[in-house]
């Protein structure tokens, strides 16, 4: 029996909330979207058809397309029923999982240096298993060119904010994910040999800025134009528990 649209939305929303702890409760998602907690709960259980306005708010909160919530597109906005190119073989060290999407996998990603991250697009084809510091299992859906970085410094640490990245945290970065206004991105500045990690802000006129999440950080906002290359969008993080 074909699933009803509200059942598909419920499954997709449940998956997104489980994969994104910062939006993993009805309270957190309600605060982000402005949708009532009770309504979110009913949508997640498949009890009601979500309004178009609520669907859009949820999609924006998780940085996915509306089509993804309806099961019509994968997480990168590609329809699974189109004639997509055959997937490339997995990189050495990658343990691919099957989720019905050719270009999305769940497996091990290489932990690399910030210097290498700044030139990742140019060096990925020459990357060998031994070039990584280690290979780390990644629970987040990602494209095959995704990688992992260890956060250095406190510029993205904001203990009072919804999102915060402390020194020593691990972040998964996906070059295949579209960078949008508000995305956490790893960026290479042309006058620097390494990459930097900031939040991308895009003005209505198209002007781009990079912002540190730490409210006390000096020179918190950097204005960038063609002198910056986005190396990838952050799709998740790991934080070590203090013992």
Secondary structure, DSSP 8 states (H G I E B T S, - for coil): ----HHHHHHHHHHHHHHH-GGG-SHHHHHHHH---HHHHHHHHTT-S---HHHHHHHHHHHT--HHHHTTSS-TTS--TTS---------TT-----SS-TT-B-SEEEE--HHHHHTHHHHGGG--GGGSSEEEE--S-B-TT-EEEE--SSTT--TTSSS---TT-EEEEETTS---TT-EEEEEETT-SSEEEEEEEE-TTS-EEEE-S-TT-TT-EEEESTTEEEEEEEEEEE-----
